[in-house]
Amino acid sequence: MNEQNNLDLEIAIFAGGCFWCTEAVFQRLNGVEEVVSGYTGGTIKNPAYREICTGRTGHAEGVKITFNPEKISYPELLEVFFATHDPTTLNRQGNDVGTQYRSEIFYTTPEQKQLAEKFIQVLEKENIFSSPIVTAVSEAKPFYLAEEEHHNYYNENRQQPYCQFIIDPKIKKLNNHFSKKLKHGTL
């Protein structure tokens, strides 16, 4: 990628439960240049996983997505985000419970804020989910990279039970519903 293209890239930050799941989903999308797992939305600097797990720092497990808006739009990212996690459960995704697993969009521009709020309104109006959406829309806060062992977790640990039972179904759903948006050669 040349330097000119770097100027055209944008950042999206989503928290949709476990960052292993969210990272695995967005890594597979055409137009997504990079996905990194980390912590955002909390009150202390440079938190560690063990601190996040207590729920006392206020951070969410999230992903920072660098994307090319000429290949995939922010609304398309929102569509995948809402389709691959449960935005109706407060501070939980399946068996993962706590504020660190909340559903939240951290906008990086005023336009992203408007698009996210409008997207949620459409989902609610159309009754896409059987319960109200609890996804928060907040201004981006500092994003702290997770420890190395959390990066690229699914791709490197597919044999782990968590990956097989929790992440594999999300990837299958992604493949079934968003096949035209996927990078070639990804599963």
Salt bridges, closest charged atoms under 4 A:
GLU76 OE2 - LYS181 NZ 3.07
GLU104 OE1 - ARG102 NE 2.50
GLU147 OE1 - HIS150 NE2 3.82
